[in-house]
Amino acid sequence: MKNIDNKASFIKEEEDSGKLSSYLFARAKNPLTQDPLNSPITPREKHCLSCASMGNTSKEIGLELNISEHTVNFHVKNSIRKLHAKNKTHAVAIAVRFGYINVDHFEKNWT
């Protein structure tokens, strides 16, 4: 009986690892589009991340965009989810890497 249980457990693990490897292969093949025109995030989410990249708080971003702090956080959380990021900083880094947001404002401040 123990041998049958081990075999069933082994088959279950094989099925799970097959699903995981299929998922990882699909993510590695095309984790996000690299075409800014086909961005997975909305223009408002881009604007919130762009402002965050300048060091603005959610309250400051809300004042600039005439929306509430809660709405800013909503857009940032959506972009984090869509970009498969771990947090806001990671989302900004991904957005910059794929060209979804522009960071030319840094060059102006550093020169």
Residue pairs with C-beta under 8 A, 6 or more apart in sequence:
27 84
31 84
32 40
32 83
32 84
32 94
32 98
33 39
33 40
33 98
34 98
34 99
36 98
36 99
36 100
39 46
39 98
39 100
40 82
40 83
41 49
41 78
41 79
41 82
41 83
41 95
41 100
42 75
42 78
44 65
44 75
45 75
45 76
45 78
45 79
45 82
46 79
46 95
46 100
46 101
47 65
48 61
48 65
48 72
48 75
48 76
48 79
49 76
49 79
49 88
49 91
49 92
49 95
49 100
49 101
50 95
50 101
50 102
50 103
51 60
51 61
51 64
51 65
52 61
52 76
52 88
52 92
53 92
53 95
53 96
53 101
53 103
54 105
56 64
58 69
58 72
58 73
58 76
59 69
59 72
61 72
62 68
62 69
62 71
62 72
65 72
76 88
76 91
79 85
79 91
79 95
80 86
80 87
80 88
80 90
80 91
83 90
83 91
83 94
83 95
84 94
85 91
85 93
85 94
92 101
94 100
95 101
96 103
